[in-house]
């Protein structure tokens, strides 16, 4: 699918670098199939030396050379980025945006008619090749465009296809979700310290516990409630801890957090 195709990154920040690394490690492409632009010379040099890809200062060169364009700039820089590549985009190119809050309509209005646009919302763990991304297709995007996006994001984690109206919910859940989990790990670490563990020991146990629990859910295919019941003995320590969490309203708090972030994403998208 990506054989013989050139992938161009407009912007070479952390997300873009993670995707470049994932594509190369998965051997979906070779270094000579990737080109990236960034206004920062130091960043261009770093990316080139680290991965052996071609780097340029402006997006125009990327637009001319690549058949798959990945818009990896900050939302506030998207207008300028689209202006820089508009003249080189035609109906043969796949355009994938990973900018939060930038709609397909916004991009389409600034590119030639018929542009094949896919919008994606990845999260920070793509930086360790364990991300989660929601993908949605524009009006003119083809099934192959979606497959290309799925292959790219599968190289850095997992991807699901959703309607664009659900991308705000994806933002509230998986894009903002790592911060919720970081907070939980921090709280579990502090709890370990409170009951007598050294902080480094508590931190390792907390993070590994979250990682292991997530792996059990993904690999077993079982409902989280079934796994919870499996490790909860009558009258034991775990049910005592679960009771404290239920009494404190943990479920409702997490649901409110996702809802609040989703609402905020919708607000930002209307600006």
C-alpha positions in Angstrom: 0.0 0.0 0.0 2.8 2.4 0.9 5.3 0.8 -1.6 6.8 3.4 -3.8 4.9 6.2 -2.1 6.6 9.3 -0.5 5.2 10.4 2.8 5.6 14.1 3.6 5.3 15.6 7.1 4.4 19.3 7.4 5.8 19.9 10.8 8.4 17.7 12.6 7.4 17.9 16.2 7.0 15.1 18.8 4.0 13.5 17.1 5.5 13.6 13.7 8.8 12.2 14.9 7.0 9.4 16.7 5.1 8.5 13.4 8.4 8.6 11.5 10.0 6.3 14.0 7.0 3.9 13.9 6.9 3.8 10.1 10.6 3.0 9.9 10.6 0.4 12.7 7.6 -1.3 11.2 9.4 -1.3 7.8 6.3 0.1 6.1 8.6 2.5 4.3 12.3 3.3 4.0 14.0 6.5 5.0 14.2 7.7 1.4 10.4 7.6 1.2 10.0 10.2 4.0 10.4 14.0 3.8 9.7 16.4 6.5 9.6 20.2 6.9 10.1 22.3 10.0 10.9 26.0 10.4 13.5 25.2 13.1 16.9 24.3 11.6 18.0 22.5 14.8 14.9 20.3 14.6 15.5 19.5 10.9 19.1 18.5 11.5 18.1 16.4 14.5 15.5 14.5 12.6 17.8 14.0 9.6 20.6 12.7 11.7 18.4 10.4 13.7 16.4 8.8 10.9 18.2 9.6 7.7 15.2 11.2 6.1 15.2 14.3 3.9 14.3 17.6 5.7 13.4 21.0 4.3 12.5 24.4 5.7 9.2 24.9 3.9 6.1 22.8 3.3 6.0 23.7 -0.4 8.8 21.3 -1.3 7.1 18.6 0.8 3.9 19.2 -1.1 5.6 18.8 -4.4 7.5 15.6 -3.6 5.1 13.6 -1.4 2.0 11.7 -2.5 0.8 11.4 1.2 0.9 14.6 3.2 0.6 14.5 6.9 -0.3 17.9 8.5 1.4 17.8 11.8 1.6 21.5 12.7 -0.1 23.2 15.7 -3.7 24.3 15.1 -2.7 28.0 15.1 -0.2 27.3 12.3 -2.6 25.3 10.1 -3.7 28.3 8.0 -0.1 29.1 6.9 0.7 25.4 6.4 -2.3 24.9 4.0 -1.4 28.1 2.1 2.1 26.7 1.6 1.0 23.4 0.1 -2.3 24.4 -1.7 -0.7 24.8 -5.1 0.8 21.3 -5.0 -2.2 19.4 -3.8 -4.4 17.7 -6.4 -6.8 14.8 -6.4 -4.0 12.2 -6.6 -2.7 13.1 -3.1 -3.8 11.9 0.3 -3.9 14.6 3.0 -4.0 13.5 6.6 -4.4 16.1 9.4 -3.5 15.4 13.0 -4.2 18.9 14.3 -6.7 19.1 17.1 -9.9 21.0 16.5 -9.2 21.6 12.8 -12.2 20.3 10.8 -12.2 18.6 7.4 -14.3 21.6 6.2 -11.6 24.1 7.3 -8.9 22.2 5.5 -11.1 21.6 2.4 -11.9 25.3 2.1 -8.2 26.1 1.8 -7.2 23.3 -0.6 -8.2 22.8 -4.2 -11.7 21.3 -4.8 -11.8 17.5 -4.5 -8.9 17.2 -2.1 -8.8 13.8 -0.5 -8.7 14.6 3.2 -8.5 12.3 6.2 -8.6 13.7 9.8 -7.0 11.8 12.7 -6.8 12.4 16.4 -3.9 10.5 17.9 -2.6 10.7 21.5 0.7 11.2 23.3 1.6 7.5 23.7 2.3 7.4 19.9 5.7 8.6 21.2 6.3 5.1 22.7 4.5 3.4 19.8 1.5 2.7 22.0 -0.9 5.3 20.9 -4.6 5.3 20.2 -6.1 7.3 17.2 -9.5 8.0 15.9 -9.7 8.4 12.1 -12.4 9.9 9.9 -12.6 10.5 6.1 -13.6 13.5 4.2 -16.1 13.6 1.4 -13.6 13.0 -1.3 -11.3 10.6 0.5 -11.2 7.0 -0.8 -11.3 3.7 1.0 -7.6 3.4 0.1 -6.9 6.8 1.8 -8.5 5.4 5.0 -6.5 2.2 4.7 -3.3 4.3 4.4 -4.1 6.3 7.5 -5.0 3.1 9.4 -1.6 1.5 8.4 0.3 4.6 9.5 -1.3 4.8 12.9 -1.2 1.0 13.4 2.6 1.5 13.2 2.4 3.7 16.4 -0.4 1.9 18.2 -4.0 1.2 17.4 -6.5 3.1 15.3 -10.3 3.1 14.9 -12.5 4.7 12.2 -15.2 7.0 13.4 -17.5 9.7 12.0 -16.1 13.2 12.3 -18.9 14.2 14.7 -17.4 11.7 17.2 -13.8 13.0 17.0 -14.5 15.4 19.9 -15.5 12.4 22.0 -12.2 10.7 20.9 -10.4 13.8 22.0 -12.1 13.7 25.4 -11.4 10.0 25.9 -8.2 8.9 24.3 -6.4 12.2 23.4 -6.9 13.7 26.9 -7.0 10.3 28.5 -3.2 9.9 29.1 -3.3 12.9 31.4 -6.1 11.2 33.5 -4.0 8.0 33.7 -0.8 10.0 34.6 -2.8 11.6 37.5 -4.0 8.1 38.6 -0.5 6.8 38.6 0.7 9.8 40.6 -2.1 9.3 43.1 -1.3 5.5 43.4 2.3 6.4 43.9 1.5 8.8 46.6 -0.8 6.2 48.2 2.1 3.7 48.2 4.3 6.3 49.9 1.6 7.0 52.5 1.5 3.3 53.4 5.2 3.0 53.8 6.8 2.3 50.4 9.8 4.2 49.0 8.7 6.6 46.2 10.7 5.0 43.5 9.3 1.6 44.4 5.8 2.9 44.6 6.1 4.7 41.3 7.4 1.6 39.5 4.6 -0.6 41.0 1.9 1.9 40.1 3.0 2.3 36.5 3.6 -1.4 35.9 0.2 -2.2 37.4 -1.6 0.2 35.0 0.4 -1.2 32.1 -0.3 -4.8 33.1 -4.0 -4.2 33.7 -4.4 -2.5 30.3 -2.6 -5.4 28.6 -4.9 -7.9 30.2 -8.0 -6.0 28.8 -6.5 -5.8 25.3 -5.1 -9.3 25.1 -7.9 -11.3 26.8 -10.8 -9.6 25.1 -12.8 -9.9 28.3 -14.9 -7.1 29.8 -13.0 -5.1 32.4 -15.7 -5.9 34.9 -15.1 -9.7 34.5 -11.4 -9.1 35.0 -12.1 -7.0 38.1 -14.3 -9.8 39.5 -11.6 -12.4 38.8 -9.1 -10.6 41.0 -11.6 -9.7 43.8 -12.0 -12.2 46.6 -14.9 -12.2 49.1 -14.0 -10.2 52.2 -10.5 -9.6 50.8 -8.2 -6.6 50.4 -9.3 -5.7 46.9 -13.0 -5.4 47.6 -12.1 -3.1 50.5 -10.2 -0.9 48.2 -12.9 -1.0 45.5 -15.5 0.0 48.1 -13.5 3.1 49.0 -13.3 4.0 45.3 -17.0 3.5 44.7 -17.9 5.5 47.8 -15.7 8.3 46.5 -17.4 8.4 43.2 -14.5 7.4 41.0 -16.7 6.2 38.1 -18.7 9.4 38.0 -15.6 11.6 38.2 -13.9 9.9 35.3 -17.1 10.1 33.2 -17.4 13.8 34.0 -13.8 14.3 33.0 -14.3 12.8 29.6 -17.5 14.7 29.1 -15.9 18.0 30.1 -13.0 17.5 27.7 -15.3 16.6 24.9 -17.4 19.7 25.4 -14.2 21.8 25.5 -13.1 20.2 22.2 -16.4 21.2 20.6 -16.0 24.7 21.8 -12.4 25.0 20.4 -13.6 23.5 17.1 -16.2 26.3 16.7 -13.6 29.1 16.9 
